[in-house]
Amino acid sequence: MAENRQNRELETREKTARKRAWNRPDVLPTITPEPGWEHHWVRVATRGQPDPMNVSLKLREGWEPVKAADHPEVFLANIESDRFKDNIVIGGLMLCRAPVEMVEDRTEHYQQQTEAQIRSVDNNFMRENDPRMPLFAERKTKVTFGRGQ
């Protein structure tokens, strides 16, 4: 009975694989991560109008432009601006990087600022509380996508 079976080595995955569907490419390419660095796209222009204020703010925060030579996997069809000719600029966004520690410190700063604002709003809200008719103070948030299910 074993003689009637087909050898498994003759079967290939290519014959049984389902046809892959076409997917629209991402607007911004995926960057190969570098250890110790965080990458971020910084706006250099909006609708063709330069935005030097935003670029200078991000550079002062500690972000530094990434050179195109550092990431050859990113295909650049043309150079959008002579000002950033050695950098990766796509659709008015320039790829920048910063040390992970700086990004974590920045995130912590804004998290503390957000928590202080929430405490302030809660204190102001609960000041109006009356034991005869207590205010509802339970904090619960829910994020949904799609149809909201």
Salt bridges, closest charged atoms under 4 A:
GLU34 OE2 - HIS39 NE2 3.10
GLU34 OE2 - HIS71 NE2 2.94
GLU34 OE1 - ARG97 NH1 2.73
ASP51 OD2 - ARG43 NE 2.67
GLU61 OE1 - LYS58 NZ 3.93
GLU61 OE1 - ARG106 NE 3.22
GLU64 OE2 - ARG97 NE 3.15
GLU73 OE2 - HIS71 ND1 2.94
ASP122 OD1 - ARG139 NH2 2.46
ASP130 OD2 - ARG132 NH2 2.65
